[in-house]
Amino acid sequence: MKQFDFYKFFAVIAVMSMPLIFSILDKMFFKKEEAFLDLLFKNFLSGLIAFIYFVFSFLTIICFSFFWK
């Protein structure tokens, strides 16, 4: 039985969460009227694109964590 590799799993999580981290830093350090996430979820098409991005990032995390050797 193959041992679960936590380092690769957390590396993929870190790479996939970079846009969220950058948007939080953008909101914290650059006081603007609109931050990145506010603009991202403002209309339906951008929200749909963000939803698709998060779904595919979740699938990528699953694939890399279980099948990456």
Secondary structure in CASP SS format (residue, H / E / C, confidence):
PFRMAT SS
TARGET T0000
AUTHOR 0000-0000-0000
METHOD secondary structure of the structure
MODEL  1
M C 1.00
K C 1.00
Q C 1.00
F C 1.00
D C 1.00
F H 1.00
Y H 1.00
K H 1.00
F H 1.00
F H 1.00
A H 1.00
V H 1.00
I H 1.00
A H 1.00
V H 1.00
M H 1.00
S C 1.00
M H 1.00
P H 1.00
L H 1.00
I H 1.00
F H 1.00
S H 1.00
I H 1.00
L H 1.00
D H 1.00
K H 1.00
M H 1.00
F H 1.00
F C 1.00
K C 1.00
K C 1.00
E C 1.00
E C 1.00
A C 1.00
F H 1.00
L H 1.00
D H 1.00
L H 1.00
L H 1.00
F C 1.00
K C 1.00
N C 1.00
F H 1.00
L H 1.00
S H 1.00
G H 1.00
L H 1.00
I H 1.00
A H 1.00
F H 1.00
I H 1.00
Y H 1.00
F H 1.00
V H 1.00
F H 1.00
S H 1.00
F H 1.00
L H 1.00
T H 1.00
I H 1.00
I H 1.00
C H 1.00
F H 1.00
S H 1.00
F H 1.00
F H 1.00
W C 1.00
K C 1.00
END
